[in-house]
C-alpha cells in the first residue's frame, strides 16, 4: 500500500466538540444543553449541528424582538384607550350638568 492510499484510509477526525471531553467543572445544565444540540446522539457536536443550533438561536432572538415590539404596541394602545375613557368621562360629566348660568350669572 502506498502512503497516498494510507492517507485515504485514515481520515482526519472531523472538527467539532466531543461532549465527553468537556471538563467536569462544566455545569450539568450546560452538558444537558449540549446533549440537546447533539442531533444524531453520537456524543459529538459537528459543524452542521452547531449551525442548526445557531440558526435556532437567531430565530429565537428574532422572535423575541418581534414579541417585544408587539408588547410595546399593546402598551401604547392601552395608554391611548385609558386616555380616551378619561376624556369621555370628562365630556359626560360636562354634558350631565343640570344647571346653566345665563349672562347675568343667574341660574
Secondary structure per residue as TSV (DSSP state, phi and psi in degrees):
chain	resnum	aa	ss	phi	psi
A	1	X	-	360.0	135.0
A	2	X	-	-84.1	160.7
A	3	X	H	-58.7	-30.1
A	4	X	H	-67.5	-37.3
A	5	X	H	-67.0	-36.3
A	6	X	H	-64.9	-35.4
A	7	X	H	-64.5	-36.1
A	8	X	H	-73.7	-29.6
A	9	X	H	-84.1	-23.1
A	10	X	S	-111.4	81.8
A	11	X	-	-67.8	149.4
A	12	X	-	-71.1	150.1
A	13	X	-	-63.6	141.6
A	14	X	-	-72.6	147.3
A	15	X	S	-70.3	142.0
A	16	X	E	163.3	-165.7
A	17	X	E	-123.0	125.5
A	18	X	E	-91.1	123.2
A	19	X	G	-62.9	-36.2
A	20	X	G	-69.4	-17.5
A	21	X	G	-85.4	-5.3
A	22	X	S	-69.0	146.8
A	23	X	-	-65.7	155.0
A	24	X	T	-65.4	-26.2
A	25	X	T	-68.3	-13.3
A	26	X	S	-66.9	128.2
A	27	X	-	-59.5	148.8
A	28	X	H	-58.2	-31.3
A	29	X	H	-64.8	-36.5
A	30	X	H	-68.6	-39.3
A	31	X	H	-62.9	-41.6
A	32	X	H	-63.7	-39.7
A	33	X	H	-62.7	-43.9
A	34	X	H	-65.7	-33.6
A	35	X	H	-69.5	-31.3
A	36	X	H	-68.4	-35.5
A	37	X	H	-68.5	-31.4
A	38	X	-	-70.4	90.4
A	39	X	T	-66.8	-39.1
A	40	X	T	-91.4	-3.2
A	41	X	-	71.9	21.7
A	42	X	S	-89.6	2.6
A	43	X	S	78.6	14.6
A	44	X	E	-136.2	127.1
A	45	X	E	-98.2	108.0
A	46	X	E	-95.5	-175.9
A	47	X	H	-60.8	-41.8
A	48	X	H	-67.7	-38.7
A	49	X	H	-67.4	-38.9
A	50	X	H	-66.2	-39.9
A	51	X	H	-63.3	-41.2
A	52	X	H	-63.3	-40.8
A	53	X	H	-65.6	-40.6
A	54	X	H	-68.2	-37.0
A	55	X	H	-65.6	-39.8
A	56	X	H	-65.0	-39.1
A	57	X	H	-64.4	-43.5
A	58	X	H	-62.1	-44.2
A	59	X	H	-64.3	-39.0
A	60	X	H	-64.9	-42.5
A	61	X	H	-64.9	-39.7
A	62	X	H	-64.3	-42.1
A	63	X	H	-65.2	-39.3
A	64	X	H	-62.4	-41.6
A	65	X	H	-62.8	-42.4
A	66	X	H	-63.6	-43.8
A	67	X	H	-66.7	-34.2
A	68	X	H	-62.9	-41.4
A	69	X	H	-64.6	-39.5
A	70	X	H	-63.8	-44.6
A	71	X	H	-63.0	-41.3
A	72	X	H	-61.6	-42.8
A	73	X	H	-63.9	-40.8
A	74	X	H	-66.0	-39.2
A	75	X	H	-63.6	-41.5
A	76	X	H	-63.6	-41.5
A	77	X	H	-61.8	-41.2
A	78	X	H	-61.9	-44.1
A	79	X	H	-61.7	-41.5
A	80	X	H	-64.0	-40.8
A	81	X	H	-67.3	-38.5
A	82	X	H	-63.0	-42.3
A	83	X	H	-62.4	-40.1
A	84	X	H	-66.0	-41.3
A	85	X	H	-64.3	-42.2
A	86	X	H	-62.0	-46.5
A	87	X	H	-62.4	-40.1
A	88	X	H	-65.0	-40.5
A	89	X	H	-67.2	-37.6
A	90	X	H	-64.4	-43.9
A	91	X	H	-64.2	-41.0
A	92	X	H	-64.5	-40.5
A	93	X	H	-64.9	-39.7
A	94	X	H	-65.6	-41.2
A	95	X	H	-74.3	-21.2
A	96	X	T	-86.3	-0.9
A	97	X	-	-63.9	131.7
A	98	X	-	-89.1	-20.8
A	99	X	-	-105.9	139.3
A	100	X	-	-134.9	134.5
A	101	X	-	-90.6	139.3
A	102	X	-	-86.2	-170.2
A	103	X	T	-66.4	-26.2
A	104	X	T	-87.9	-0.1
A	105	X	S	83.2	18.1
A	106	X	-	-98.5	140.3
A	107	X	-	-70.1	360.0
